[in-house]
Amino acid sequence: MEPRKQPDRRNWERGWFALIELLVVVVIIGVAAALYFRGGGQNRQVEEQLQQLEGGQTNSSRAHSMPGRAIQAAESVACRSDLDNIRKGIQTLTLSGEPPPASLNALGYPQKSLQCPVSGLAYMYDPQTGEVKCPTHPRY
């Protein structure tokens, strides 16, 4: 019968060191995730820029977390982009000698792009002037 080998002390210490490293990494990731989702570390200037992009409007259900704020800002940018595309379409028609369309549906754009992505309200359109405005973001 062979005598039992004693575990190598260096291997045992290396195992504990790896476990402690792993725990430290998990704690750091947890703290970073908590700060991210809570919106911690958000400075005043970035908050003001987001509010400007949103046109001063805030949606209380999402405005408290950083991902919610990012979604709101993205929707506001999408609204501005849709309005710019609609205005360019109207301008293209009028530059080719045609009168402004009677309604936005006459442009042939998808119905989803003819309404604000934030509120879902249809864009306001004046066929006499060719102006298009968003009821949710009047500054756009």
C-alpha positions in Angstrom: 0.0 0.0 0.0 1.3 3.4 -1.0 1.4 6.2 1.5 -1.1 9.0 0.8 0.3 12.0 -0.8 -0.1 15.3 0.9 -1.6 18.0 -1.3 0.9 20.5 -2.6 0.6 23.7 -0.6 1.4 25.9 -3.6 -1.5 24.5 -5.6 -3.8 25.0 -2.7 -2.8 28.6 -2.3 -3.1 29.3 -6.0 -6.7 28.0 -5.9 -7.6 30.3 -3.1 -6.0 33.2 -4.9 -8.0 32.5 -8.1 -11.2 32.4 -6.1 -10.5 35.7 -4.4 -9.7 37.3 -7.8 -13.0 36.0 -9.2 -14.9 37.4 -6.2 -13.3 40.8 -6.6 -14.2 40.9 -10.3 -17.8 39.9 -9.5 -18.1 42.7 -6.8 -16.7 45.3 -9.2 -19.1 44.3 -12.0 -22.0 44.4 -9.5 -21.1 47.9 -8.3 -20.7 49.1 -11.8 -24.1 47.6 -12.8 -25.8 49.1 -9.8 -24.4 52.6 -10.6 -25.4 52.2 -14.3 -29.0 51.1 -13.7 -29.6 53.6 -10.9 -28.2 56.4 -13.0 -25.5 57.2 -10.5 -22.7 59.4 -11.4 -24.9 61.3 -13.9 -23.8 64.9 -14.1 -26.0 67.9 -14.5 -24.8 68.8 -18.0 -25.6 65.5 -19.5 -29.1 65.6 -17.9 -29.7 69.0 -19.5 -28.6 67.8 -22.9 -31.0 64.8 -22.7 -33.8 67.1 -21.7 -33.0 69.4 -24.7 -33.1 66.4 -27.0 -36.5 65.4 -25.5 -37.8 68.9 -26.1 -38.3 69.5 -22.3 -40.7 66.5 -22.1 -40.0 63.7 -19.6 -41.7 60.4 -19.3 -41.8 59.7 -15.6 -41.9 55.9 -16.1 -38.5 55.8 -17.7 -36.8 59.0 -16.8 -35.2 57.7 -13.6 -32.8 55.1 -15.0 -29.9 55.7 -17.4 -31.2 53.1 -20.0 -34.6 54.8 -19.8 -33.0 58.2 -20.5 -31.1 56.7 -23.4 -34.3 55.3 -24.9 -36.0 58.6 -24.6 -33.1 60.5 -26.2 -33.1 57.9 -29.1 -36.8 58.3 -29.6 -36.5 62.0 -29.7 -33.7 61.8 -32.3 -35.9 59.4 -34.3 -38.7 62.0 -34.2 -36.4 64.7 -35.4 -35.1 62.5 -38.2 -38.6 61.5 -39.3 -39.6 65.2 -39.4 -36.5 66.0 -41.5 -37.3 63.3 -43.9 -40.9 64.4 -44.3 -39.8 68.0 -44.8 -37.3 66.9 -47.5 -40.0 64.9 -49.2 -42.3 67.9 -49.3 -39.5 70.1 -50.5 -38.6 67.7 -53.3 -42.2 67.8 -54.5 -42.4 71.5 -54.4 -39.1 72.0 -56.1 -40.2 69.8 -59.0 -43.1 72.2 -59.6 -45.9 70.3 -57.8 -47.9 71.9 -55.0 -47.5 70.6 -51.5 -49.4 67.3 -50.9 -52.9 67.5 -49.4 -51.9 65.2 -46.6 -48.8 63.4 -45.4 -50.1 60.1 -46.5 -49.7 61.3 -50.1 -45.9 61.2 -49.7 -46.1 57.4 -49.6 -44.1 57.0 -46.4 -44.9 54.2 -44.0 -47.6 55.1 -41.4 -45.2 54.6 -38.6 -42.9 57.3 -39.8 -45.8 59.8 -40.0 -46.2 59.8 -36.2 -44.0 60.7 -33.3 -42.2 57.6 -31.9 -42.4 59.0 -28.4 -46.1 59.7 -28.1 -47.5 57.9 -31.1 -49.4 61.1 -32.1 -49.7 61.9 -35.8 -47.5 64.8 -37.0 -49.4 68.1 -37.6 -49.3 69.2 -41.3 -50.5 72.5 -42.9 -50.9 71.9 -46.7 -51.0 75.6 -47.4 -47.6 76.3 -46.1 -46.1 72.8 -46.2 -45.1 72.9 -42.5 -44.8 69.8 -40.5 -44.7 69.8 -36.7 -44.6 67.3 -33.9 -47.3 67.7 -31.2 -45.0 66.2 -28.6 -41.9 68.2 -29.6 -43.0 71.6 -30.8 -39.5 72.9 -31.1 -38.6 70.3 -33.8 
